[in-house]
Amino acid sequence: MMERSPQVIPPQITDIKARQDFLKLLVERMQQNPIPSASPKFTRDMLHEHS
């Protein structure tokens, strides 16, 4: 039987200003921590487990 990964549940932010602030911080964090250009490139097969 296959194991299922836990479901990712997005934060429930209903206030528009709070949502904008959250997304701005998220983007800033992503820009401060880029994926290194020397990191390995994964193929489709590498990303899917085969048994």
PDBQT receptor file of N, H, CA, C and O in Angstrom, charges set to zero:
ATOM      1  N   MET A   1       0.835  -1.184   0.000  1.00  0.00    +0.000 N 
ATOM      2  CA  MET A   1       0.000   0.000   0.000  1.00  0.00    +0.000 C 
ATOM      3  C   MET A   1       0.884   1.254   0.000  1.00  0.00    +0.000 C 
ATOM      4  O   MET A   1       1.891   1.313   0.704  1.00  0.00    +0.000 OA
ATOM      5  N   MET A   2       0.495   2.246  -0.794  1.00  0.00    +0.000 N 
ATOM      6  H   MET A   2      -0.324   2.198  -1.366  1.00  0.00    +0.000 HD
ATOM      7  CA  MET A   2       1.289   3.463  -0.902  1.00  0.00    +0.000 C 
ATOM      8  C   MET A   2       1.026   4.403   0.256  1.00  0.00    +0.000 C 
ATOM      9  O   MET A   2      -0.115   4.578   0.684  1.00  0.00    +0.000 OA
ATOM     10  N   GLU A   3       2.097   5.012   0.765  1.00  0.00    +0.000 N 
ATOM     11  H   GLU A   3       3.025   4.870   0.418  1.00  0.00    +0.000 HD
ATOM     12  CA  GLU A   3       1.949   5.999   1.828  1.00  0.00    +0.000 C 
ATOM     13  C   GLU A   3       1.607   7.340   1.210  1.00  0.00    +0.000 C 
ATOM     14  O   GLU A   3       2.217   7.740   0.219  1.00  0.00    +0.000 OA
ATOM     15  N   ARG A   4       0.651   8.030   1.778  1.00  0.00    +0.000 N 
ATOM     16  H   ARG A   4       0.156   7.705   2.584  1.00  0.00    +0.000 HD
ATOM     17  CA  ARG A   4       0.288   9.347   1.270  1.00  0.00    +0.000 C 
ATOM     18  C   ARG A   4       1.001  10.411   2.073  1.00  0.00    +0.000 C 
ATOM     19  O   ARG A   4       1.103  10.322   3.296  1.00  0.00    +0.000 OA
ATOM     20  N   SER A   5       1.494  11.424   1.369  1.00  0.00    +0.000 N 
ATOM     21  H   SER A   5       1.411  11.496   0.375  1.00  0.00    +0.000 HD
ATOM     22  CA  SER A   5       2.153  12.523   2.079  1.00  0.00    +0.000 C 
ATOM     23  C   SER A   5       1.086  13.395   2.727  1.00  0.00    +0.000 C 
ATOM     24  O   SER A   5      -0.052  13.441   2.259  1.00  0.00    +0.000 OA
ATOM     25  N   PRO A   6       1.453  14.086   3.801  1.00  0.00    +0.000 N 
ATOM     26  CA  PRO A   6       0.460  14.945   4.457  1.00  0.00    +0.000 C 
ATOM     27  C   PRO A   6      -0.007  16.054   3.518  1.00  0.00    +0.000 C 
ATOM     28  O   PRO A   6       0.767  16.572   2.713  1.00  0.00    +0.000 OA
ATOM     29  N   GLN A   7      -1.253  16.397   3.632  1.00  0.00    +0.000 N 
ATOM     30  H   GLN A   7      -1.882  15.976   4.286  1.00  0.00    +0.000 HD
ATOM     31  CA  GLN A   7      -1.814  17.451   2.784  1.00  0.00    +0.000 C 
ATOM     32  C   GLN A   7      -1.283  18.806   3.243  1.00  0.00    +0.000 C 
ATOM     33  O   GLN A   7      -1.159  19.064   4.440  1.00  0.00    +0.000 OA
ATOM     34  N   VAL A   8      -0.971  19.664   2.277  1.00  0.00    +0.000 N 
ATOM     35  H   VAL A   8      -1.072  19.454   1.304  1.00  0.00    +0.000 HD
ATOM     36  CA  VAL A   8      -0.534  21.022   2.602  1.00  0.00    +0.000 C 
ATOM     37  C   VAL A   8      -1.774  21.902   2.622  1.00  0.00    +0.000 C 
ATOM     38  O   VAL A   8      -2.508  21.988   1.638  1.00  0.00    +0.000 OA
ATOM     39  N   ILE A   9      -1.995  22.552   3.757  1.00  0.00    +0.000 N 
ATOM     40  H   ILE A   9      -1.398  22.482   4.557  1.00  0.00    +0.000 HD
ATOM     41  CA  ILE A   9      -3.176  23.398   3.903  1.00  0.00    +0.000 C 
ATOM     42  C   ILE A   9      -2.721  24.851   3.950  1.00  0.00    +0.000 C 
ATOM     43  O   ILE A   9      -1.980  25.238   4.854  1.00  0.00    +0.000 OA
ATOM     44  N   PRO A  10      -3.159  25.663   2.981  1.00  0.00    +0.000 N 
ATOM     45  CA  PRO A  10      -2.729  27.063   2.991  1.00  0.00    +0.000 C 
ATOM     46  C   PRO A  10      -3.311  27.805   4.186  1.00  0.00    +0.000 C 
ATOM     47  O   PRO A  10      -4.386  27.461   4.678  1.00  0.00    +0.000 OA
ATOM     48  N   PRO A  11      -2.597  28.823   4.649  1.00  0.00    +0.000 N 
ATOM     49  CA  PRO A  11      -3.121  29.587   5.786  1.00  0.00    +0.000 C 
ATOM     50  C   PRO A  11      -4.427  30.278   5.413  1.00  0.00    +0.000 C 
ATOM     51  O   PRO A  11      -4.564  30.806   4.310  1.00  0.00    +0.000 OA
ATOM     52  N   GLN A  12      -5.369  30.271   6.323  1.00  0.00    +0.000 N 
ATOM     53  H   GLN A  12      -5.257  29.842   7.219  1.00  0.00    +0.000 HD
ATOM     54  CA  GLN A  12      -6.663  30.901   6.065  1.00  0.00    +0.000 C 
ATOM     55  C   GLN A  12      -6.598  32.363   6.489  1.00  0.00    +0.000 C 
ATOM     56  O   GLN A  12      -6.957  32.707   7.615  1.00  0.00    +0.000 OA
ATOM     57  N   ILE A  13      -6.137  33.222   5.580  1.00  0.00    +0.000 N 
ATOM     58  H   ILE A  13      -5.845  32.943   4.665  1.00  0.00    +0.000 HD
ATOM     59  CA  ILE A  13      -6.036  34.652   5.868  1.00  0.00    +0.000 C 
ATOM     60  C   ILE A  13      -7.145  35.343   5.085  1.00  0.00    +0.000 C 
ATOM     61  O   ILE A  13      -7.103  35.412   3.857  1.00  0.00    +0.000 OA
ATOM     62  N   THR A  14      -8.131  35.850   5.805  1.00  0.00    +0.000 N 
ATOM     63  H   THR A  14      -8.165  35.794   6.803  1.00  0.00    +0.000 HD
ATOM     64  CA  THR A  14      -9.268  36.477   5.128  1.00  0.00    +0.000 C 
ATOM     65  C   THR A  14      -9.088  37.982   4.985  1.00  0.00    +0.000 C 
ATOM     66  O   THR A  14      -9.660  38.589   4.080  1.00  0.00    +0.000 OA
ATOM     67  N   ASP A  15      -8.293  38.596   5.873  1.00  0.00    +0.000 N 
ATOM     68  H   ASP A  15      -7.828  38.103   6.608  1.00  0.00    +0.000 HD
ATOM     69  CA  ASP A  15      -8.046  40.033   5.801  1.00  0.00    +0.000 C 
ATOM     70  C   ASP A  15      -7.106  40.321   4.624  1.00  0.00    +0.000 C 
ATOM     71  O   ASP A  15      -5.999  39.784   4.571  1.00  0.00    +0.000 OA
ATOM     72  N   ILE A  16      -7.539  41.158   3.691  1.00  0.00    +0.000 N 
ATOM     73  H   ILE A  16      -8.438  41.594   3.734  1.00  0.00    +0.000 HD
ATOM     74  CA  ILE A  16      -6.765  41.428   2.476  1.00  0.00    +0.000 C 
ATOM     75  C   ILE A  16      -5.389  42.021   2.805  1.00  0.00    +0.000 C 
ATOM     76  O   ILE A  16      -4.389  41.606   2.220  1.00  0.00    +0.000 OA
ATOM     77  N   LYS A  17      -5.325  42.968   3.718  1.00  0.00    +0.000 N 
ATOM     78  H   LYS A  17      -6.138  43.305   4.194  1.00  0.00    +0.000 HD
ATOM     79  CA  LYS A  17      -4.046  43.598   4.086  1.00  0.00    +0.000 C 
ATOM     80  C   LYS A  17      -3.104  42.567   4.705  1.00  0.00    +0.000 C 
ATOM     81  O   LYS A  17      -1.917  42.537   4.381  1.00  0.00    +0.000 OA
ATOM     82  N   ALA A  18      -3.624  41.729   5.585  1.00  0.00    +0.000 N 
ATOM     83  H   ALA A  18      -4.589  41.753   5.848  1.00  0.00    +0.000 HD
ATOM     84  CA  ALA A  18      -2.796  40.688   6.202  1.00  0.00    +0.000 C 
ATOM     85  C   ALA A  18      -2.292  39.715   5.138  1.00  0.00    +0.000 C 
ATOM     86  O   ALA A  18      -1.147  39.268   5.198  1.00  0.00    +0.000 OA
ATOM     87  N   ARG A  19      -3.142  39.387   4.168  1.00  0.00    +0.000 N 
ATOM     88  H   ARG A  19      -4.073  39.749   4.120  1.00  0.00    +0.000 HD
ATOM     89  CA  ARG A  19      -2.747  38.471   3.078  1.00  0.00    +0.000 C 
ATOM     90  C   ARG A  19      -1.635  39.103   2.236  1.00  0.00    +0.000 C 
ATOM     91  O   ARG A  19      -0.669  38.430   1.876  1.00  0.00    +0.000 OA
ATOM     92  N   GLN A  20      -1.774  40.394   1.924  1.00  0.00    +0.000 N 
ATOM     93  H   GLN A  20      -2.559  40.940   2.217  1.00  0.00    +0.000 HD
ATOM     94  CA  GLN A  20      -0.757  41.083   1.129  1.00  0.00    +0.000 C 
ATOM     95  C   GLN A  20       0.571  41.116   1.874  1.00  0.00    +0.000 C 
ATOM     96  O   GLN A  20       1.627  40.894   1.281  1.00  0.00    +0.000 OA
ATOM     97  N   ASP A  21       0.518  41.397   3.186  1.00  0.00    +0.000 N 
ATOM     98  H   ASP A  21      -0.339  41.577   3.668  1.00  0.00    +0.000 HD
ATOM     99  CA  ASP A  21       1.739  41.426   3.998  1.00  0.00    +0.000 C 
ATOM    100  C   ASP A  21       2.399  40.052   4.032  1.00  0.00    +0.000 C 
ATOM    101  O   ASP A  21       3.620  39.941   3.914  1.00  0.00    +0.000 OA
ATOM    102  N   PHE A  22       1.592  39.012   4.194  1.00  0.00    +0.000 N 
ATOM    103  H   PHE A  22       0.601  39.102   4.290  1.00  0.00    +0.000 HD
ATOM    104  CA  PHE A  22       2.105  37.644   4.237  1.00  0.00    +0.000 C 
ATOM    105  C   PHE A  22       2.793  37.293   2.915  1.00  0.00    +0.000 C 
ATOM    106  O   PHE A  22       3.900  36.754   2.914  1.00  0.00    +0.000 OA
ATOM    107  N   LEU A  23       2.144  37.595   1.804  1.00  0.00    +0.000 N 
ATOM    108  H   LEU A  23       1.245  38.032   1.805  1.00  0.00    +0.000 HD
ATOM    109  CA  LEU A  23       2.714  37.260   0.501  1.00  0.00    +0.000 C 
ATOM    110  C   LEU A  23       3.987  38.059   0.231  1.00  0.00    +0.000 C 
ATOM    111  O   LEU A  23       4.935  37.543  -0.362  1.00  0.00    +0.000 OA
ATOM    112  N   LYS A  24       4.007  39.322   0.668  1.00  0.00    +0.000 N 
ATOM    113  H   LYS A  24       3.238  39.742   1.149  1.00  0.00    +0.000 HD
ATOM    114  CA  LYS A  24       5.202  40.153   0.485  1.00  0.00    +0.000 C 
ATOM    115  C   LYS A  24       6.376  39.555   1.253  1.00  0.00    +0.000 C 
ATOM    116  O   LYS A  24       7.479  39.455   0.716  1.00  0.00    +0.000 OA
ATOM    117  N   LEU A  25       6.151  39.157   2.504  1.00  0.00    +0.000 N 
ATOM    118  H   LEU A  25       5.255  39.238   2.940  1.00  0.00    +0.000 HD
ATOM    119  CA  LEU A  25       7.206  38.541   3.309  1.00  0.00    +0.000 C 
ATOM    120  C   LEU A  25       7.668  37.218   2.699  1.00  0.00    +0.000 C 
ATOM    121  O   LEU A  25       8.859  36.907   2.694  1.00  0.00    +0.000 OA
ATOM    122  N   LEU A  26       6.713  36.447   2.188  1.00  0.00    +0.000 N 
ATOM    123  H   LEU A  26       5.745  36.699   2.192  1.00  0.00    +0.000 HD
ATOM    124  CA  LEU A  26       7.041  35.167   1.575  1.00  0.00    +0.000 C 
ATOM    125  C   LEU A  26       7.954  35.359   0.365  1.00  0.00    +0.000 C 
ATOM    126  O   LEU A  26       8.957  34.661   0.221  1.00  0.00    +0.000 OA
ATOM    127  N   VAL A  27       7.602  36.308  -0.501  1.00  0.00    +0.000 N 
ATOM    128  H   VAL A  27       6.786  36.875  -0.384  1.00  0.00    +0.000 HD
ATOM    129  CA  VAL A  27       8.411  36.575  -1.693  1.00  0.00    +0.000 C 
ATOM    130  C   VAL A  27       9.797  37.086  -1.302  1.00  0.00    +0.000 C 
ATOM    131  O   VAL A  27      10.797  36.674  -1.889  1.00  0.00    +0.000 OA
ATOM    132  N   GLU A  28       9.860  37.980  -0.318  1.00  0.00    +0.000 N 
ATOM    133  H   GLU A  28       9.047  38.315   0.159  1.00  0.00    +0.000 HD
ATOM    134  CA  GLU A  28      11.157  38.495   0.131  1.00  0.00    +0.000 C 
ATOM    135  C   GLU A  28      12.044  37.368   0.647  1.00  0.00    +0.000 C 
ATOM    136  O   GLU A  28      13.242  37.332   0.369  1.00  0.00    +0.000 OA
ATOM    137  N   ARG A  29      11.443  36.450   1.400  1.00  0.00    +0.000 N 
ATOM    138  H   ARG A  29      10.469  36.480   1.626  1.00  0.00    +0.000 HD
ATOM    139  CA  ARG A  29      12.206  35.309   1.928  1.00  0.00    +0.000 C 
ATOM    140  C   ARG A  29      12.720  34.411   0.820  1.00  0.00    +0.000 C 
ATOM    141  O   ARG A  29      13.851  33.928   0.869  1.00  0.00    +0.000 OA
ATOM    142  N   MET A  30      11.876  34.193  -0.182  1.00  0.00    +0.000 N 
ATOM    143  H   MET A  30      10.957  34.586  -0.222  1.00  0.00    +0.000 HD
ATOM    144  CA  MET A  30      12.285  33.349  -1.307  1.00  0.00    +0.000 C 
ATOM    145  C   MET A  30      13.445  34.009  -2.068  1.00  0.00    +0.000 C 
ATOM    146  O   MET A  30      14.364  33.326  -2.520  1.00  0.00    +0.000 OA
ATOM    147  N   GLN A  31      13.397  35.343  -2.205  1.00  0.00    +0.000 N 
ATOM    148  H   GLN A  31      12.650  35.898  -1.838  1.00  0.00    +0.000 HD
ATOM    149  CA  GLN A  31      14.460  36.052  -2.916  1.00  0.00    +0.000 C 
ATOM    150  C   GLN A  31      15.764  36.051  -2.120  1.00  0.00    +0.000 C 
ATOM    151  O   GLN A  31      16.845  36.071  -2.707  1.00  0.00    +0.000 OA
ATOM    152  N   GLN A  32      15.673  36.028  -0.797  1.00  0.00    +0.000 N 
ATOM    153  H   GLN A  32      14.795  36.012  -0.320  1.00  0.00    +0.000 HD
ATOM    154  CA  GLN A  32      16.869  36.008   0.039  1.00  0.00    +0.000 C 
ATOM    155  C   GLN A  32      17.501  34.619   0.095  1.00  0.00    +0.000 C 
ATOM    156  O   GLN A  32      18.667  34.491   0.468  1.00  0.00    +0.000 OA
ATOM    157  N   ASN A  33      16.755  33.585  -0.268  1.00  0.00    +0.000 N 
ATOM    158  H   ASN A  33      15.808  33.689  -0.571  1.00  0.00    +0.000 HD
ATOM    159  CA  ASN A  33      17.249  32.208  -0.210  1.00  0.00    +0.000 C 
ATOM    160  C   ASN A  33      17.070  31.508  -1.555  1.00  0.00    +0.000 C 
ATOM    161  O   ASN A  33      16.323  30.535  -1.658  1.00  0.00    +0.000 OA
ATOM    162  N   PRO A  34      17.761  32.007  -2.592  1.00  0.00    +0.000 N 
ATOM    163  CA  PRO A  34      17.581  31.390  -3.916  1.00  0.00    +0.000 C 
ATOM    164  C   PRO A  34      18.181  29.987  -3.975  1.00  0.00    +0.000 C 
ATOM    165  O   PRO A  34      19.061  29.640  -3.188  1.00  0.00    +0.000 OA
ATOM    166  N   ILE A  35      17.695  29.201  -4.906  1.00  0.00    +0.000 N 
ATOM    167  H   ILE A  35      16.980  29.483  -5.545  1.00  0.00    +0.000 HD
ATOM    168  CA  ILE A  35      18.263  27.869  -5.134  1.00  0.00    +0.000 C 
ATOM    169  C   ILE A  35      19.614  28.083  -5.825  1.00  0.00    +0.000 C 
ATOM    170  O   ILE A  35      19.673  28.769  -6.846  1.00  0.00    +0.000 OA
ATOM    171  N   PRO A  36      20.692  27.515  -5.292  1.00  0.00    +0.000 N 
ATOM    172  CA  PRO A  36      22.016  27.712  -5.906  1.00  0.00    +0.000 C 
ATOM    173  C   PRO A  36      22.048  27.207  -7.348  1.00  0.00    +0.000 C 
ATOM    174  O   PRO A  36      21.455  26.175  -7.662  1.00  0.00    +0.000 OA
ATOM    175  N   SER A  37      22.735  27.932  -8.217  1.00  0.00    +0.000 N 
ATOM    176  H   SER A  37      23.216  28.771  -7.962  1.00  0.00    +0.000 HD
ATOM    177  CA  SER A  37      22.792  27.545  -9.632  1.00  0.00    +0.000 C 
ATOM    178  C   SER A  37      23.512  26.215  -9.829  1.00  0.00    +0.000 C 
ATOM    179  O   SER A  37      23.296  25.538 -10.835  1.00  0.00    +0.000 OA
ATOM    180  N   ALA A  38      24.369  25.832  -8.874  1.00  0.00    +0.000 N 
ATOM    181  H   ALA A  38      24.545  26.382  -8.057  1.00  0.00    +0.000 HD
ATOM    182  CA  ALA A  38      25.102  24.569  -8.983  1.00  0.00    +0.000 C 
ATOM    183  C   ALA A  38      24.314  23.388  -8.424  1.00  0.00    +0.000 C 
ATOM    184  O   ALA A  38      24.818  22.265  -8.405  1.00  0.00    +0.000 OA
ATOM    185  N   SER A  39      23.083  23.627  -7.970  1.00  0.00    +0.000 N 
ATOM    186  H   SER A  39      22.673  24.539  -7.986  1.00  0.00    +0.000 HD
ATOM    187  CA  SER A  39      22.297  22.530  -7.401  1.00  0.00    +0.000 C 
ATOM    188  C   SER A  39      21.903  21.539  -8.495  1.00  0.00    +0.000 C 
ATOM    189  O   SER A  39      21.765  21.918  -9.658  1.00  0.00    +0.000 OA
ATOM    190  N   PRO A  40      21.721  20.262  -8.121  1.00  0.00    +0.000 N 
ATOM    191  CA  PRO A  40      21.388  19.250  -9.134  1.00  0.00    +0.000 C 
ATOM    192  C   PRO A  40      20.006  19.491  -9.737  1.00  0.00    +0.000 C 
ATOM    193  O   PRO A  40      19.081  19.952  -9.067  1.00  0.00    +0.000 OA
ATOM    194  N   LYS A  41      19.900  19.165 -11.021  1.00  0.00    +0.000 N 
ATOM    195  H   LYS A  41      20.651  18.791 -11.565  1.00  0.00    +0.000 HD
ATOM    196  CA  LYS A  41      18.613  19.276 -11.714  1.00  0.00    +0.000 C 
ATOM    197  C   LYS A  41      17.926  17.913 -11.626  1.00  0.00    +0.000 C 
ATOM    198  O   LYS A  41      18.510  16.893 -11.991  1.00  0.00    +0.000 OA
ATOM    199  N   PHE A  42      16.693  17.902 -11.145  1.00  0.00    +0.000 N 
ATOM    200  H   PHE A  42      16.219  18.731 -10.849  1.00  0.00    +0.000 HD
ATOM    201  CA  PHE A  42      15.969  16.644 -10.992  1.00  0.00    +0.000 C 
ATOM    202  C   PHE A  42      15.117  16.358 -12.217  1.00  0.00    +0.000 C 
ATOM    203  O   PHE A  42      14.450  17.247 -12.746  1.00  0.00    +0.000 OA
ATOM    204  N   THR A  43      15.146  15.112 -12.660  1.00  0.00    +0.000 N 
ATOM    205  H   THR A  43      15.688  14.389 -12.230  1.00  0.00    +0.000 HD
ATOM    206  CA  THR A  43      14.296  14.697 -13.775  1.00  0.00    +0.000 C 
ATOM    207  C   THR A  43      12.954  14.238 -13.210  1.00  0.00    +0.000 C 
ATOM    208  O   THR A  43      12.810  14.061 -12.000  1.00  0.00    +0.000 OA
ATOM    209  N   ARG A  44      11.996  14.050 -14.073  1.00  0.00    +0.000 N 
ATOM    210  H   ARG A  44      12.113  14.193 -15.055  1.00  0.00    +0.000 HD
ATOM    211  CA  ARG A  44      10.682  13.579 -13.644  1.00  0.00    +0.000 C 
ATOM    212  C   ARG A  44      10.807  12.225 -12.942  1.00  0.00    +0.000 C 
ATOM    213  O   ARG A  44      10.171  11.991 -11.914  1.00  0.00    +0.000 OA
ATOM    214  N   ASP A  45      11.629  11.337 -13.503  1.00  0.00    +0.000 N 
ATOM    215  H   ASP A  45      12.145  11.526 -14.338  1.00  0.00    +0.000 HD
ATOM    216  CA  ASP A  45      11.808  10.021 -12.889  1.00  0.00    +0.000 C 
ATOM    217  C   ASP A  45      12.430  10.105 -11.504  1.00  0.00    +0.000 C 
ATOM    218  O   ASP A  45      12.072   9.337 -10.611  1.00  0.00    +0.000 OA
ATOM    219  N   MET A  46      13.357  11.032 -11.328  1.00  0.00    +0.000 N 
ATOM    220  H   MET A  46      13.648  11.655 -12.054  1.00  0.00    +0.000 HD
ATOM    221  CA  MET A  46      14.000  11.186 -10.020  1.00  0.00    +0.000 C 
ATOM    222  C   MET A  46      13.019  11.679  -8.960  1.00  0.00    +0.000 C 
ATOM    223  O   MET A  46      13.185  11.376  -7.779  1.00  0.00    +0.000 OA
ATOM    224  N   LEU A  47      12.006  12.428  -9.365  1.00  0.00    +0.000 N 
ATOM    225  H   LEU A  47      11.871  12.673 -10.325  1.00  0.00    +0.000 HD
ATOM    226  CA  LEU A  47      11.055  12.988  -8.431  1.00  0.00    +0.000 C 
ATOM    227  C   LEU A  47       9.938  12.007  -8.033  1.00  0.00    +0.000 C 
ATOM    228  O   LEU A  47       9.212  12.241  -7.066  1.00  0.00    +0.000 OA
ATOM    229  N   HIS A  48       9.813  10.918  -8.784  1.00  0.00    +0.000 N 
ATOM    230  H   HIS A  48      10.402  10.728  -9.569  1.00  0.00    +0.000 HD
ATOM    231  CA  HIS A  48       8.769   9.937  -8.494  1.00  0.00    +0.000 C 
ATOM    232  C   HIS A  48       9.392   8.620  -8.057  1.00  0.00    +0.000 C 
ATOM    233  O   HIS A  48      10.282   8.079  -8.714  1.00  0.00    +0.000 OA
ATOM    234  N   GLU A  49       8.905   8.127  -6.944  1.00  0.00    +0.000 N 
ATOM    235  H   GLU A  49       8.182   8.566  -6.410  1.00  0.00    +0.000 HD
ATOM    236  CA  GLU A  49       9.415   6.860  -6.437  1.00  0.00    +0.000 C 
ATOM    237  C   GLU A  49       8.878   5.708  -7.277  1.00  0.00    +0.000 C 
ATOM    238  O   GLU A  49       7.710   5.690  -7.666  1.00  0.00    +0.000 OA
ATOM    239  N   HIS A  50       9.744   4.766  -7.543  1.00  0.00    +0.000 N 
ATOM    240  H   HIS A  50      10.693   4.781  -7.227  1.00  0.00    +0.000 HD
ATOM    241  CA  HIS A  50       9.351   3.562  -8.279  1.00  0.00    +0.000 C 
ATOM    242  C   HIS A  50       9.576   2.364  -7.371  1.00  0.00    +0.000 C 
ATOM    243  O   HIS A  50      10.622   2.243  -6.733  1.00  0.00    +0.000 OA
ATOM    244  N   SER A  51       8.593   1.485  -7.318  1.00  0.00    +0.000 N 
ATOM    245  H   SER A  51       7.744   1.583  -7.836  1.00  0.00    +0.000 HD
ATOM    246  CA  SER A  51       8.795   0.308  -6.472  1.00  0.00    +0.000 C 
ATOM    247  C   SER A  51       8.759  -0.961  -7.286  1.00  0.00    +0.000 C 
ATOM    248  O   SER A  51       8.912  -2.052  -6.736  1.00  0.00    +0.000 OA
TER     249      SER A  51
